[in-house]
């Protein structure tokens, strides 16, 4: 890629299009626009492009999900319809073909997630940079934007006799001024600020006439103060059903910890997820938790929200009850903990037994009716109060951003500021874990590059 780190020679530079932010959306937008014969400058404040690509998916980069355009749209819920045109321009299948054509072989895992076969995110980034180089776009790194202004069509040239310039935008960095007819903002959100996504683009979009839906962390680990949960640090459960509820008629200390013997009164589920689940030193993580966290951070009643966990979602409550009864009659001399269906981690089972006041070595035939009821509650409906989240620092994506109603979904152009295009995580568009958000970034970036 034609790349410069710092510029000291020219004081002004004109291009047809300026793209700000060399992440997934920005790299795709810049290359696509340059392939149309447009002169494109891509500005990146970091020393290297694609920081978030390199760190995503545990440095493996979950490119997309093994589904069609409709599956991506549905995963984003009510806001998913905004993606119809972007996905028509670049579908999941086409995105995979794009990387395969540049030598990045892919694989589909059991969860439907699509990764590079090499398990190396750097291969994904190198493919994007190779396309950028072929396109002729110029990437300038270590160049932070400090100011953006929209100007009229009048010339800002020093010479009165110079022809009028068509530029619409003036972009100032610490060392240079850039002008362009079109501007594509692909600055990302606020998640993982260490990668450079510190929310800079929101202020510029607002300055150019856009409403910003308040940003909040999404796909973020949840924290809790519950002792038995924290004691299970490191325990993973591969299949857990998680639902989010409001506790009815409970405040203060009553919201801190619940016993299976006296479960709280809960509202109807606000959201449900089912996936793997991880106990941590601060609380909870894993795909099931990350997915449901987005609904939690969107709710104004966070102080009264709890998780209800079904640690055996493949076993119905009636089946569990029958299994306990059968164990009492046919395996009565054996410890009940060893006769339960499923393959829950021993540490988790021991903790749930203790929570019910039942010794871990209690024989199946000795279990009392009240203890049986409490155990079923603990396994199928464990209630865990939420203290908060780990915030933007550990959030995989940002919810909120530029109001989708102010962006033309057919082109990604602003409805308020002609010549301004917006793509990627700067938009108020966040989906579940599994490659959906990268697909949205690639597709909206690609569409913006076709129309800028």
N, C-alpha and C positions, 0 to 999 in steps of 0.2 A: 504494500500500500504506500502511495505517496504520503509520507507522514512527516510533519514537522512538530517539534516539541515546543519551541518558543520562537517568536517572531520579533526581529528587531529591525529588519530592512525596510519593509513597507509600513507606512502609517495607515493606509487605507487599502481595502481589498473588496472588489465587487464580484458577486457570483449571482447566478440565477436563483439558487436556493441555498439557504443556510439551514442545516440540521443541528440542533443542540442536544447532545447526549448520545454517546456511542454505546448504547446497550442493545438489546435484542431488536426493539422497534427502530431505533435510530440507524443501526447498521443496515437493516433491511430497507428502510426508507431511502437512505442515501444512495445505496447501490441501485435500487430500482429507478430512482429519478435520474441518476447519471446514465443509466442504460438507455434512457429515452433521449439522450443527447443534451441533457441539461448540465450546466456547470454547477457542481455541488461542492460545498465545503461542509464538512462534518466536524463540529467542535466538541471536544471532550476535556473536562477539567482534570480528570485523573491522568497519571503518567501513562497508563495503559488503558485501552478500551475493554469493554465487556467484563468488568469486575464481577458483576452479579451473575453473569453466565458461568464464570469460572467457579464460583462458590456454591452454585445451586445444586440441589440433589446430592449433597455430600460430595461435591466436586465431580459429579457424574453428568449433570444437566439432563433433567427430564424434559425432553424436547416437546413432546405433545402426548396426547392420549390416543389409544387405538379405538377410534370411533369416527363417525362421519361429522359433517358440519352440523347436522341436527343435534347430535349428541353433545357437541360443544355448546351450542346455543342453550340447550335445556339445562346444562350444568350451571350456567350463569343465572338461572332463574328469570325473574321479571325483566332484568336488564339485558338478558341474552339476545333479544331480538335486534339490539343495536349492532350485533356482529354479523348479521346475514350477508351484507354486501362484502365485508372484509373476508369472510370465509368463502364466499363465492369466488373471490379473487385469489385466495390462497387457502385451500382446504388442508386438513391434517394429512391426507394422502399426498397432496402436492408438496407440502412442507417436507415430508419424509423423502420424497423423490428429489427435492432440491438438495438435501444433505447427501443422499446416496450418490447423486451425480457428481458431487465434489469429493467423493471418496470416503464419506462417513457412513459406514455400514451401521444399521440400526437393529435393535432387538425389542421385542415386546415381552414384558414381564407378566407374571400371573395377574397382577393388578390392572393390567391394561396400559401401564406407563411405558412410554417408548424412550429408550436411552441409546446413546451410541454403543455399538457392540464393544468398543474398547473400554467402556466405563470412564472415559476421559472427557470432561467438559471442554478441555483445551482443543480437542478435535472439532467440536462444534464452533468454537470461536474462530479457529483457523479457517474453516470453510467459509464463514461469513466475511472474514478479512480477505480471503482469496477472491471472492466475488466482488468485494468493494474495490480491490486493486484492478480487476479486469474492467470494471465499470468506468474507471477514470476519476472517480470522486476523490477529493483530497481530505484526508483525515489529519486534523491538527490536535495533538494532545497537550496536556499540561496547560490548558488555556481555559480559564474560568470566565464565564460571562458575568459582567457586573451591571449591565444595563441594556435594556431593549427599548427602542422607540419606533413607533409607526410614523412614517412621514408621507407627505403628499407626493405627487409625481414631479414636483418641481426639482430642478437640479440643485445639488449641494456642491457643485464643482467650484473650484477656486476661480475658474475662467468664466467670465461673463459670456464669452462667445461659444463656450462648449455646448453641445446639444443637451437637451433635457434628458435626464436619466429616469428610467422607469422604476427605480427601486422604491420599495414600500417600507422596508425595515432597515433600521440602523442598529447593529449589535456591537456593543463596546466590550472589549476585554481589557485587562490591565495594560496590555501592550499595543493593542491594535483596534481599529474600527473596521467592521465589515458591513457591507450593504447588500441587499438582495431584494428581488421582487417577491419571493415567497420565503416563508419561515416555517419550519417543522419543529415543534417542541416534542421531544421524546426524552425528557429529563427524569422520568420515573416518578416514584412517590417518595415516601419517607422510610420505608422498611430497609433494614440493614444499612443504616446511615454510614457505617464504616466503609461501604462500597462506593460512597459518593452520592447516594440518593438521599439528599437532605431536604427535599421539598422545594428547591429553588424555583422550579417551574410554576408553582402555584401563584407566586407573587407576580410573575411576568404575565401569566394567563389572566389574572385578575386585572392587572394594569391595562391589558388589551381588551377588556370588556366582559370577561367571563365570571360567572358565579362559581365559587369553589364549595363543593359539598365538604363539610369538615372532615379532614382525614382522620382515620383511626386504624389501629393495627388489625390485621386479618391474618389468618393462618398462623396464630401465635400461641405458644404454650401458656397454660393457665396455672395460676398459683393457688395454694390453699394452706390453711393453718392446721388442718386436721392431722392429728398425731399418727394415727395408724396408716394413713396414706404416705406421709413423709418417711415412715419407718420402712416402707417397701421400695425405697430407692433402688433402681436398677432392674426391677421386675417388669417383664414384658408379657402382655397377654395378646395373642395373635388375633383374637376375634371378640370384640366387645360391642354391645349395643349401648349407645350413650344418648340420653335425651336431656334437654334443658328445660327447667321449670322455674316458676316463681313459687316460693313457699307462702302458704296462706296463714295469716295470723301468727307470725313469728317475728320477733325483733331482738336486737341486742345479742346477749349470750345464747339465746335459744336458736340462733342461726349459725352457731359456730360448729356444733357437732351433734349428730343424731345417732340414736341407737336403733338397731333392727327390731328391738322389742317394742319401741314406741316410734314408729315411722311418722314423719310429718305429713300434713295435708298439702298436696301439691296441685298446682294448676295443670291444665292440659299441656302437653308438650309444645314448647315454642319452636323446637327443632329436634330432629333425630339424625343420628349418624351411626354407622356400623363399620368398624375397621380395627386395625391393631391399636394398642394402647400401652403407654409407657408410664410407669411411676418414676418420679425424679426427686431430687433433693429439695426442689422448690414446689413440687406439686405434680402436674400431669402434662404429658406430651404424647406424641404419636399421631398418626393420621386422623383417627376418630376425634381426638381433642382439637387438633388444628382446624379441622373442618367446622366443628361446632363453635369454635371461638369467634368466628366472624359474626354469628348471630348474637353471641354474648356481648361483644363490644358495641353492637348496634343498639342495644337495649338501654333505656334510661333507668331501669330498675335493677341495675347490676348488684346492688347491696343485698337484694332479697332473692337472687337467682342461685340455683343449685343444679348439680348434675345428678342424674339418676342412672346408675350403671348396671347393666345386665351382663354379668361375666360369663353366662352360658346362653347366648342368644339362639343357638341352634337347638336348645333343649327347652321345651315349654315348661311352664310352672307345674302343670299337671304331671308331665313326664318326670320332673324332678321329685315331686311328691311321691309318685308311685315307686320311683327308684329307691327313695329313702325307706318307704314301707316294705318293699321287697327285701332290702338289705336287713331290715329288722327281723324279718321272718325266716330268711334263708341264710343270712350271713351274720347273724346276731352276735357271734363271738368276735367278729373282726371289728377293728376301728372303723367307724363310719366314714372318716375322712378318706379312707382307701377304697371305698365302695361307690363313691359318687360318680355320676357319668361325666364325660368330658375329660380334659387333660389340663386342668388349671394348675398353675405353679403351686408347689407345696407351700411356699412362704405366704402366698396370697390366701390359700385355704386356711392355714393356721391363724392368720390375722383375722379372717372373717369369723372363724370359730371363737377366737378370743373376744371379738366384738360382741358376740352373742352370749358370752359367758359359758361357753361349752368347751371343756377340755379337749385338746386335739386327739387324745387317745380314747375318747368316749366310744364305747361299743355301740354298734348300731341298735341292738335290742334295748339299750338303756336310755335312748333318747326320749325325752318327754315331749308332749304335744306342743307346749309353749316354745321349747327349744327348737323343735322342727319348724314351727312357723317363723321363728326369728332367723333361722338359717336360710330358709327360702327367701326371706326378705333381703338378707345380706348378699346372697348370691345373685338374685334376680333384680333387686331394687336397692342397691347400695346408694345412699344419698351422701354426696360430697359437696359441701359449701365451697364457693369460689371466692378467693380473696382478691383476685385481679389477674393481670397478665404480665408477661415480661416486656411488653411494650414494643415500640418500633425497633428497638435494638435487636430483637430476636424474631420479629414478625417476617414471614416470608413474602407477604405482599401488603399493600396499602389499600384499604377501602376508603371510599370518598375520592375527591378530586374534581376535575372539571365536569360540570353538569352535562350529562349526555344530551339533554334536550337542546343544548346550544351548539352542538356539533352535527354536521351533516353526515350521517352514517354511510351515505353512498360514496363519499369522497374523503372524509375526515377533515373537511374544511370547516373553519369556524363560521357560524351564522352571523356573528357580530363583527368580525374583522376579516375582510376579504384578503386572501393570500396567506392567512395563518392556518396551519394544519396541526392537529394534535393526535398523538398515537401512543399506545402503550399504557403503562401504569399511571401516567398523569391523569388519565380519564377515571371517572367514577365507575369503575368496572373491575370487580374482583370475583374470581371463581374458586372452586374447591382445589384441594391438593391433587396432583396427578398429571401435570403438564398443561392443564387448561389455561393457566395464566400466560405461560410462554406462547401458546398457540395464539391467544388474543393479541399479544404484543407483536409477534411476527406478522400476523394477518393485518392488523390495523396499520402497522408500519409499512407493509408492502402496499396497501391501498393508498396511503398518503403519498408514497413515492410515485405512484402512477398518475396522480392528479395534481401534484404541486407544480 
